[in-house]
Amino acid sequence: MTLLAVLALAAGTYAFRVAGPLLAGRVTVPPRAERLLTAATAVLLAALVATSALLEGHAFAGWARPAGVAVAAALAWRCAPFPAIVLAAAATTALLRLAGVP
């Protein structure tokens, strides 16, 4: 049953990827719908970041992880290089956990 589910998901993913180039010239999206889809993308990404940063399972992840995410957000806002952002966020989280902050 698991192999069947994997194959179905793979086929669906492939169909979505092929549908884009095939339908690009045939389907027009109204400007209002395009704006709403752009906003929905940002909202979905923000929700994913929030749940990943704040929760571990169904419980609060502790303060070290959100602090690392905050450091990463501040550095990204300042246009720091991506490796520096990742290292600073990981170091912040690790040092806070080393200090005993959950």
C-alpha positions as CSV (number, residue, x, y, z in Angstrom):
1,M,0.0,0.0,0.0
2,T,2.9,2.4,0.8
3,L,4.4,1.9,-2.7
4,L,1.1,2.7,-4.3
5,A,0.8,5.9,-2.3
6,V,4.3,7.0,-3.3
7,L,3.6,6.2,-7.0
8,A,0.4,8.2,-6.8
9,L,2.1,11.2,-5.2
10,A,4.9,11.0,-7.8
11,A,2.4,10.9,-10.7
12,G,0.5,13.9,-9.2
13,T,3.7,15.9,-8.8
14,Y,4.8,15.1,-12.3
15,A,1.4,16.1,-13.6
16,F,1.5,19.5,-11.9
17,R,5.0,20.2,-13.2
18,V,4.0,19.3,-16.8
19,A,0.7,21.2,-16.6
20,G,2.5,24.6,-16.0
21,P,4.4,24.7,-19.4
22,L,1.5,23.1,-21.3
23,L,-1.1,25.5,-20.1
24,A,0.9,28.7,-19.9
25,G,-0.3,30.1,-23.1
26,R,-3.8,28.7,-23.0
27,V,-5.0,29.8,-19.6
28,T,-5.2,33.4,-18.4
29,V,-5.5,34.2,-14.7
30,P,-7.3,37.4,-13.8
31,P,-5.1,40.0,-12.1
32,R,-7.2,39.8,-8.9
33,A,-6.7,36.1,-8.7
34,E,-3.0,36.5,-9.4
35,R,-2.7,39.0,-6.5
36,L,-4.6,36.6,-4.2
37,L,-2.4,33.7,-5.1
38,T,0.7,35.8,-4.4
39,A,-0.7,36.7,-1.0
40,A,-1.7,33.1,-0.3
41,T,1.9,32.0,-1.0
42,A,3.3,34.5,1.5
43,V,0.7,33.5,4.1
44,L,1.4,29.8,3.7
45,L,5.2,30.4,4.0
46,A,4.7,32.5,7.1
47,A,2.5,29.8,8.7
48,L,5.1,27.1,7.9
49,V,7.8,29.2,9.4
50,A,5.7,29.9,12.5
51,T,4.8,26.3,13.2
52,S,8.3,25.1,12.5
53,A,9.9,27.7,14.7
54,L,7.4,27.6,17.6
55,L,6.2,24.0,17.9
56,E,7.7,20.6,18.3
57,G,4.9,18.1,17.9
58,H,1.9,19.7,19.7
59,A,3.9,21.5,22.3
60,F,5.9,24.7,22.5
61,A,9.5,24.1,21.3
62,G,11.1,26.3,23.9
63,W,12.8,29.7,23.6
64,A,16.1,28.7,21.9
65,R,14.5,27.8,18.5
66,P,12.5,31.0,18.1
67,A,15.5,33.0,19.1
68,G,17.6,31.4,16.4
69,V,14.8,32.1,13.9
70,A,14.7,35.7,15.0
71,V,18.5,36.0,14.5
72,A,18.1,34.5,11.0
73,A,15.2,36.9,10.2
74,A,17.2,39.9,11.3
75,L,20.3,38.9,9.3
76,A,18.1,38.1,6.2
77,W,16.5,41.5,6.5
78,R,20.0,43.0,6.6
79,C,20.8,41.0,3.4
80,A,23.6,38.9,5.0
81,P,24.9,36.0,3.0
82,F,22.9,32.8,3.3
83,P,25.7,30.7,4.9
84,A,26.2,33.4,7.5
85,I,22.5,33.4,8.3
86,V,22.3,29.6,8.7
87,L,25.5,29.5,10.9
88,A,24.3,32.4,13.1
89,A,20.9,30.9,13.6
90,A,22.3,27.5,14.5
91,A,25.0,29.0,16.8
92,T,22.4,31.1,18.6
93,T,20.1,28.1,19.1
94,A,23.0,25.8,20.2
95,L,24.5,28.4,22.6
96,L,21.1,29.0,24.2
97,R,20.5,25.3,24.6
98,L,24.0,24.9,26.0
99,A,23.2,27.6,28.5
100,G,20.1,25.7,29.6
101,V,17.4,27.6,27.8
102,P,14.9,25.0,26.5
